[in-house]
Amino acid sequence: MRTMQQLLPITFTIHGEPASKSNSRKLVTIRGRPAFIKSQKARDYGESFKQQCPKLDPMFDGDVAIIMTIHYASRRPDLDETLILDLMQDLIYTNDRQVKERHTYWALDKESPHTVITIVPLDQKAAIASALLGQGSVSPDQKKTARRRSKGRAG
């Protein structure tokens, strides 16, 4: 069995465009009562995500930081990583409440929408900074902003 130390930091790519969680529900009537269910786009993305996402053994069991760049197919979608955070539950970490720090970026890739995800235990601040500054999908302007933020915070 691999130890957690051998897994860190973990980076992977999920192909496809995620549905916005706020727009991923639709109102239907079930047995005469109104109910909200996931939209077809959210269900399809969830199935695709689960097929592509690694299942960690062991999963992260402490607090984590997530660095994520979502490459959308058009300029229309709002930046929304909440569905992705929910889908990683029971695959990457035990519960999405473990995510205590998020760095989420919006990008455009009309040909191949995808999401690049890096996960690091929160107690490894040096690895977080290294992953954030070294991730190829982060623009130079985003790197400058991250450096300014990390210099301004005590850690």
C-alpha positions as CSV (number, residue, x, y, z in Angstrom):
1,M,0.0,0.0,0.0
2,R,1.2,3.5,-0.9
3,T,1.6,6.0,1.9
4,M,0.1,9.5,1.6
5,Q,3.6,11.0,1.3
6,Q,4.1,9.1,-2.0
7,L,0.9,10.6,-3.4
8,L,1.7,14.3,-2.9
9,P,0.9,16.6,-4.5
10,I,-1.5,14.8,-6.8
11,T,-2.5,16.4,-10.2
12,F,-4.9,15.0,-12.7
13,T,-7.0,16.1,-15.7
14,I,-10.7,15.5,-16.2
15,H,-12.0,16.0,-19.8
16,G,-15.3,17.6,-20.5
17,E,-17.1,20.7,-19.3
18,P,-18.7,20.7,-15.9
19,A,-22.2,21.9,-15.3
20,S,-22.6,24.8,-12.9
21,K,-24.0,23.4,-9.6
22,S,-26.4,26.3,-9.3
23,N,-27.8,25.5,-12.7
24,S,-27.5,21.8,-12.5
25,R,-30.9,21.1,-11.0
26,K,-34.3,21.0,-12.7
27,L,-37.8,20.9,-11.2
28,V,-39.8,17.8,-12.0
29,T,-43.0,16.3,-10.6
30,I,-42.6,12.8,-9.0
31,R,-45.8,11.2,-7.8
32,G,-47.6,14.5,-7.9
33,R,-45.0,16.3,-5.8
34,P,-42.4,18.8,-7.0
35,A,-38.8,17.7,-6.7
36,F,-35.4,18.9,-7.8
37,I,-33.2,16.5,-9.7
38,K,-29.8,16.9,-11.3
39,S,-29.9,18.1,-14.9
40,Q,-28.9,15.7,-17.7
41,K,-25.7,17.6,-18.3
42,A,-24.8,17.3,-14.6
43,R,-25.6,13.6,-14.5
44,D,-23.6,13.0,-17.7
45,Y,-20.6,15.0,-16.4
46,G,-20.8,13.1,-13.1
47,E,-20.6,9.7,-14.8
48,S,-17.7,10.9,-17.1
49,F,-15.9,12.4,-14.1
50,K,-16.1,9.2,-12.0
51,Q,-14.7,7.2,-15.0
52,Q,-11.7,9.6,-15.3
53,C,-11.0,10.5,-11.7
54,P,-8.4,8.5,-9.8
55,K,-9.6,6.7,-6.7
56,L,-7.0,7.2,-4.0
57,D,-6.0,4.5,-1.6
58,P,-5.6,5.8,0.9
59,M,-7.8,8.9,0.4
60,F,-6.9,12.2,1.9
61,D,-8.3,12.2,5.5
62,G,-7.1,15.6,6.6
63,D,-7.8,19.2,5.4
64,V,-6.7,19.9,1.8
65,A,-6.1,22.7,-0.6
66,I,-7.3,22.5,-4.2
67,I,-5.8,24.3,-7.2
68,M,-8.1,24.0,-10.2
69,T,-8.2,25.5,-13.7
70,I,-11.5,24.9,-15.5
71,H,-11.1,25.2,-19.3
72,Y,-14.6,26.0,-20.7
73,A,-15.7,25.5,-24.4
74,S,-17.1,29.1,-24.5
75,R,-17.0,32.3,-22.6
76,R,-20.6,31.8,-21.4
77,P,-20.3,29.7,-18.3
78,D,-19.6,31.2,-14.9
79,L,-16.7,29.8,-12.9
80,D,-18.2,27.2,-10.6
81,E,-16.2,24.3,-9.1
82,T,-18.7,23.1,-6.6
83,L,-20.0,20.1,-8.6
84,I,-16.4,19.0,-9.1
85,L,-15.7,19.2,-5.3
86,D,-18.8,17.1,-4.6
87,L,-17.8,14.5,-7.2
88,M,-14.3,14.0,-5.7
89,Q,-15.9,12.9,-2.4
90,D,-15.3,9.2,-1.7
91,L,-12.7,9.2,-4.6
92,I,-10.0,11.7,-3.5
93,Y,-11.1,12.6,0.1
94,T,-13.6,11.4,2.6
95,N,-15.8,14.5,2.6
96,D,-15.8,17.8,0.6
97,R,-15.8,19.7,4.0
98,Q,-12.1,18.8,4.1
99,V,-11.4,21.4,1.4
100,K,-10.3,24.4,3.4
101,E,-8.5,26.4,0.7
102,R,-9.4,26.8,-3.0
103,H,-7.6,28.4,-5.9
104,T,-9.9,28.2,-8.9
105,Y,-9.2,29.7,-12.3
106,W,-11.3,30.1,-15.5
107,A,-9.7,29.4,-18.9
108,L,-11.0,28.9,-22.5
109,D,-10.4,25.8,-24.6
110,K,-13.0,25.7,-27.4
111,E,-11.6,22.4,-28.8
112,S,-11.2,20.4,-25.6
113,P,-12.8,21.6,-22.4
114,H,-11.2,20.1,-19.4
115,T,-10.2,20.7,-15.7
116,V,-6.8,20.4,-14.3
117,I,-6.9,19.6,-10.6
118,T,-4.1,19.6,-8.0
119,I,-4.7,18.5,-4.4
120,V,-2.3,19.1,-1.5
121,P,-2.7,18.6,2.3
122,L,-3.2,21.9,3.9
123,D,-0.3,21.4,6.3
124,Q,2.1,21.4,3.4
125,K,2.1,25.1,2.5
126,A,5.4,24.8,0.5
127,A,4.0,22.2,-1.8
128,I,0.8,24.3,-2.3
129,A,2.9,27.4,-3.4
130,S,5.1,25.2,-5.6
131,A,2.1,23.6,-7.3
132,L,0.3,26.9,-7.7
133,L,3.3,28.7,-9.2
134,G,4.4,25.7,-11.3
135,Q,1.1,24.6,-12.8
136,G,1.3,25.0,-16.6
137,S,-2.3,26.1,-17.0
138,V,-2.0,29.1,-14.8
139,S,-1.2,32.4,-16.7
140,P,1.7,34.7,-15.8
141,D,-0.8,37.2,-14.4
142,Q,-2.3,34.6,-12.1
143,K,1.2,33.6,-10.9
144,K,2.0,37.2,-10.0
145,T,-1.3,37.5,-8.1
146,A,-0.5,34.2,-6.2
147,R,3.0,35.4,-5.3
148,R,1.6,38.7,-4.0
149,R,-1.0,36.8,-2.0
150,S,1.4,34.3,-0.5
151,K,3.9,37.1,0.4
152,G,1.1,39.0,2.2
153,R,0.0,36.1,4.3
154,A,1.6,34.7,7.4
155,G,1.9,31.0,7.3
